[in-house]
Amino acid sequence: MSISGQEMEKLLQEFSENTEGVLGCSIILAKDALMLAEASQKYDSMVIQWLSERILSMAKESLKQLMNDYHLQSVTIEEENHLIFLRPVGTEYYLVFILNKEENRGLIEYNIKRLQEKLSKALGLQ
């Protein structure tokens, strides 16, 4: 990895500050949901780590039962007022976002895509 945890947290913090409706975001290792960096004051990092591991595990197991060959692109959970997104960065990392649903989803998606690109580049995946 060519980026430190502090540098990851800085990118996540910039994303949070420049994107309306972000309640929390973090980056985790895909294989065991180990939290590498986070930008959240509202959520306990252990809860986000546990939640991420469970969501990824369930999504992968579901796809495995349905298809022989799959590549998980994203996971979205939509609640009345909130969204939870898990988005990949390469094959080893996932971004986890907890968002207020009232904000402009197109702008949120655009900012997520930009963050994915920045992290991919910083991690030497591009």
C-alpha positions in Angstrom: 0.0 0.0 0.0 1.4 3.4 -1.0 -0.8 5.5 1.2 -0.9 5.8 5.0 -4.0 5.5 7.2 -3.7 9.2 8.0 -3.7 10.1 4.3 -6.8 7.9 3.7 -8.5 9.6 6.6 -7.7 13.0 5.1 -9.3 11.9 1.8 -12.4 10.6 3.7 -12.6 13.8 5.7 -12.4 15.9 2.5 -15.2 13.8 1.0 -17.3 14.2 4.1 -16.8 18.0 4.1 -17.6 18.4 0.4 -20.6 16.1 0.2 -23.9 17.0 1.9 -25.6 14.3 3.8 -22.6 12.2 4.8 -23.0 10.8 8.3 -20.0 8.6 8.2 -17.6 6.9 5.8 -14.7 4.5 6.1 -12.4 2.2 4.1 -12.0 -1.4 5.0 -10.1 -4.4 3.8 -12.5 -6.6 1.8 -11.3 -10.0 3.1 -11.9 -9.4 6.8 -13.5 -6.0 7.0 -10.6 -4.6 8.9 -11.1 -0.8 9.3 -8.2 1.1 7.8 -9.5 4.6 8.0 -12.7 6.5 8.9 -14.4 9.9 9.0 -17.3 9.7 11.4 -18.2 11.1 14.8 -21.7 9.6 14.8 -20.9 5.9 14.6 -18.7 3.6 16.6 -15.9 2.2 14.3 -16.5 -1.3 15.7 -20.1 -1.1 14.7 -19.2 0.0 11.2 -16.6 -2.7 10.9 -19.0 -5.4 12.1 -21.8 -4.2 9.9 -19.5 -4.0 6.8 -18.2 -7.5 7.4 -21.8 -8.9 7.7 -23.1 -7.0 4.6 -20.1 -8.0 2.4 -20.3 -11.6 3.6 -24.1 -11.8 3.0 -23.8 -10.2 -0.5 -21.0 -12.5 -1.6 -22.7 -15.6 -0.3 -26.0 -14.6 -2.0 -24.1 -14.1 -5.3 -22.2 -17.3 -4.9 -25.5 -19.2 -4.5 -27.0 -17.6 -7.6 -24.0 -17.5 -10.0 -20.8 -19.4 -10.6 -18.8 -16.4 -11.6 -19.5 -13.0 -10.1 -17.8 -9.7 -9.3 -19.5 -7.7 -6.6 -19.7 -4.1 -7.8 -21.6 -2.5 -4.9 -24.1 -3.0 -2.1 -26.8 -0.5 -1.3 -29.2 -0.6 1.6 -32.0 1.9 1.5 -33.9 2.9 4.5 -36.7 5.5 4.8 -34.2 8.3 5.6 -30.8 6.8 5.1 -28.6 5.0 2.6 -25.7 2.6 3.3 -23.3 2.1 0.3 -20.4 -0.3 0.1 -18.3 0.4 -3.0 -15.1 -1.3 -4.1 -11.7 0.3 -4.5 -9.8 -2.3 -6.5 -10.3 -5.9 -5.3 -8.9 -5.5 -1.8 -10.7 -2.5 -0.3 -14.3 -1.3 0.2 -15.6 2.2 1.0 -18.5 2.3 3.4 -20.8 5.3 3.4 -23.7 6.1 5.7 -25.7 8.9 4.1 -28.8 11.0 4.7 -31.3 10.1 1.9 -32.6 13.7 1.5 -29.5 14.9 -0.3 -29.0 14.9 -4.1 -28.1 11.3 -4.9 -26.5 12.2 -8.3 -24.1 14.5 -6.6 -23.3 11.9 -3.9 -22.7 9.3 -6.6 -20.4 11.7 -8.5 -18.4 12.5 -5.3 -18.1 8.8 -4.4 -16.8 8.0 -7.9 -14.2 10.8 -7.5 -13.1 9.4 -4.1 -12.8 5.9 -5.6 -10.6 7.2 -8.3 -8.4 9.2 -5.9 -8.0 6.1 -3.6 -7.3 3.8 -6.5 -4.6 6.1 -7.7 -3.1 6.6 -4.2 -3.1 2.8 -3.5 -1.4 2.2 -6.9 -4.3 0.3 -8.4 -4.5 2.4 -11.6 
